[in-house]
């Protein structure tokens, strides 16, 4: 889970001068990635404080996700080791049984190793990982924009990210569609047919003000860390 600009964040700073926008958004990003709280004044500080708890909540969830990912990786490694041991045992048994028959000149075909069927091979013989990020073409971005109703400048978007190696900040891009949507919102563009949505709601559990997570569509409470479906909040 990474740092992203939510609808109400952008709505709160969109009418402010560009310098103030950069101060607020930059300070929230530094808080998420570096844990640093930048000293601000005036309107910039008020907006930073308003969204600070939500960014801290996102940081905690991101750290939990990383820990869960490490545990799953360890379990997968153990499972792979067990499967490799079983495969080795089967091959050893098959070699012993086929010693007598090998004199007849018959040659067994090499078996396909487990997992090889899930890999793709490029024309140069390079093995590609399934699900790896692939930069979009200009035509793909234009097709996405037309389908989703975003008036994005596709040529500018592709040229910008192609020049920096398709990175978001210092991190490699994972989802260019999400990046394109964020690009549109930062430029103040409106989605075709998009209605103005409620930016906050009251937590049914503790009564605190909570905000809508644009990725999951759920309402997240920064105080009690509860999360609610859209239909559970009036």
C-alpha positions in Angstrom: 0.0 0.0 0.0 1.5 3.3 -1.0 0.9 7.0 -0.6 -1.7 8.5 -3.0 -3.7 11.7 -3.2 -7.3 11.2 -2.3 -10.3 13.1 -3.7 -10.9 15.3 -0.6 -7.2 16.0 -0.2 -7.1 17.5 -3.7 -10.4 19.2 -3.3 -9.1 20.9 -0.2 -5.9 22.3 -1.9 -7.1 22.7 -5.5 -8.1 26.4 -5.0 -4.9 27.4 -3.2 -1.8 28.8 -4.8 0.6 26.3 -6.4 3.2 26.9 -3.7 0.8 26.1 -0.9 -0.3 22.9 -2.8 3.3 21.8 -3.1 3.9 22.4 0.6 0.9 20.5 1.8 1.2 17.5 -0.6 5.0 17.3 -0.2 4.8 17.4 3.6 2.2 14.6 3.6 4.4 12.5 1.3 7.5 13.0 3.5 5.4 12.0 6.5 4.4 8.7 4.8 7.8 7.8 3.3 10.3 9.3 5.8 8.2 9.7 9.0 9.2 13.4 9.0 6.8 16.2 10.0 7.7 19.4 8.1 7.2 22.7 10.1 4.5 24.7 8.3 2.5 27.8 9.0 -0.9 29.2 8.3 -3.2 27.5 5.8 -0.5 24.9 4.9 -0.2 23.7 8.5 -4.0 23.6 9.0 -4.4 21.3 6.0 -1.4 19.2 7.0 -2.9 18.6 10.4 -6.3 17.8 8.9 -4.9 14.9 6.9 -1.9 13.9 9.1 -3.8 11.1 11.0 -4.9 9.5 7.8 -1.4 9.4 6.4 -0.1 7.9 9.7 -2.9 5.2 9.4 -1.8 4.4 5.9 1.8 4.1 7.0 0.8 1.6 9.7 -1.2 -0.5 7.3 1.6 -0.5 4.8 4.0 -1.8 7.4 1.6 -4.5 8.4 1.2 -5.5 4.7 5.0 -5.8 4.4 5.2 -8.0 7.4 2.5 -10.3 6.1 4.2 -10.4 2.7 7.5 -11.6 4.4 5.6 -14.4 6.3 3.9 -15.5 3.1 7.3 -15.6 1.2 8.8 -17.8 4.0 5.9 -20.2 3.8 6.1 -20.3 0.0 9.9 -21.0 0.2 9.3 -23.9 2.6 6.6 -25.3 0.3 8.9 -25.0 -2.7 11.7 -26.8 -0.8 9.4 -29.7 0.1 8.2 -30.0 -3.5 11.8 -30.0 -4.8 12.7 -32.7 -2.3 9.8 -34.9 -3.5 10.8 -34.3 -7.1 14.4 -35.3 -6.4 13.3 -38.4 -4.6 11.0 -39.4 -7.6 13.8 -38.8 -10.1 16.2 -40.9 -8.0 13.7 -43.8 -7.8 13.1 -43.6 -11.5 16.8 -43.6 -12.3 17.3 -46.8 -10.3 14.4 -48.6 -11.9 15.5 -47.6 -15.5 19.1 -48.9 -15.2 18.2 -52.3 -16.7 16.2 -50.8 -19.5 18.8 -48.2 -20.5 20.8 -50.8 -22.4 18.1 -50.9 -25.0 19.0 -47.5 -26.2 15.7 -45.8 -25.2 16.1 -42.3 -24.0 13.6 -40.7 -21.7 12.5 -37.2 -22.5 13.4 -34.4 -20.0 10.5 -33.6 -17.7 9.1 -30.2 -17.4 10.0 -28.7 -14.0 7.2 -27.4 -11.8 6.5 -23.7 -12.4 8.0 -23.5 -15.9 4.6 -23.5 -17.5 3.8 -20.2 -15.7 6.7 -18.3 -17.3 6.7 -16.4 -20.6 9.7 -16.4 -22.9 10.6 -13.4 -25.0 11.9 -13.8 -28.6 15.4 -13.3 -27.3 15.0 -16.3 -24.9 14.6 -14.1 -21.8 12.2 -15.3 -19.1 9.7 -12.8 -18.0 7.9 -12.8 -14.6 4.2 -13.2 -14.8 2.4 -10.0 -13.7 5.4 -7.7 -14.2 4.7 -4.1 -15.0 4.6 -3.3 -18.7 4.7 0.4 -19.7 1.6 1.4 -21.8 1.7 2.6 -25.3 0.3 6.0 -26.3 -2.7 4.1 -27.9 -3.4 2.2 -24.7 -3.5 5.4 -22.6 -5.8 7.1 -25.1 -8.1 4.0 -25.2 -8.2 3.9 -21.4 -9.0 7.7 -21.2 -11.8 7.3 -23.7 -13.3 4.3 -21.8 -13.0 5.9 -18.3 -13.9 9.4 -19.3 -10.7 11.2 -18.3 -9.7 14.1 -20.5 -5.9 13.4 -20.0 -3.2 14.6 -22.3 -2.0 11.1 -23.2 1.1 12.3 -25.1 2.3 14.4 -22.1 1.6 11.6 -19.6 3.6 9.0 -21.6 6.5 11.4 -22.4 6.8 12.4 -18.7 7.0 8.9 -17.3 9.0 7.5 -20.2 11.7 10.1 -19.4 12.0 9.0 -15.7 11.9 5.3 -16.3 8.3 4.9 -15.3 8.8 5.7 -11.7 6.5 7.4 -9.1 8.9 9.3 -7.0 11.7 6.9 -6.3 9.6 3.8 -6.7 8.9 1.8 -9.9 5.4 2.2 -11.2 3.0 -0.7 -10.5 -0.3 0.5 -12.0 -0.1 3.1 -14.8 -3.9 3.4 -14.8 -4.0 4.5 -11.1 -1.0 6.9 -11.9 -3.0 8.4 -14.9 -6.0 8.9 -12.7 -3.9 10.7 -10.1 -2.3 12.8 -12.8 -5.7 14.0 -13.9 -6.8 14.8 -10.4 -3.6 16.8 -9.7 -4.3 18.8 -12.9 -7.8 19.5 -11.7 -9.4 17.5 -14.4 -12.9 16.2 -13.9 -14.1 12.7 -15.0 -16.9 12.7 -17.5 -20.2 12.4 -15.6 -18.5 12.5 -12.2 -20.7 13.7 -9.5 -19.5 15.5 -6.4 -19.1 12.9 -3.6 -19.2 13.2 0.1 -15.7 13.7 1.5 -16.2 12.5 5.1 -18.6 10.7 7.4 -19.1 10.1 11.1 -17.7 6.8 12.5 -20.5 4.7 14.0 -18.1 3.2 16.5 -16.3 6.1 18.1 -18.0 9.2 16.6 -14.8 10.6 15.0 -14.7 12.0 11.5 -13.6 9.4 9.0 -12.6 9.6 5.3 -13.3 7.6 2.2 -10.5 5.4 0.8 -10.6 5.9 -3.0 -8.8 2.6 -3.6 -11.1 0.2 -1.6 -14.2 2.4 -1.6 -14.5 1.9 2.2 -14.7 4.5 5.0 -11.5 4.5 7.2 -11.5 5.9 10.8 -8.1 7.4 11.8 -9.0 7.3 15.5 -10.2 3.7 16.2 -8.8 2.3 12.9 -12.1 0.8 12.0 -13.2 0.3 8.4 -16.7 0.2 7.1 -18.4 -0.7 3.8 -20.0 2.1 1.8 -23.5 0.9 2.6 -22.9 0.8 6.4 -22.4 4.6 6.6 -25.2 7.1 6.1 
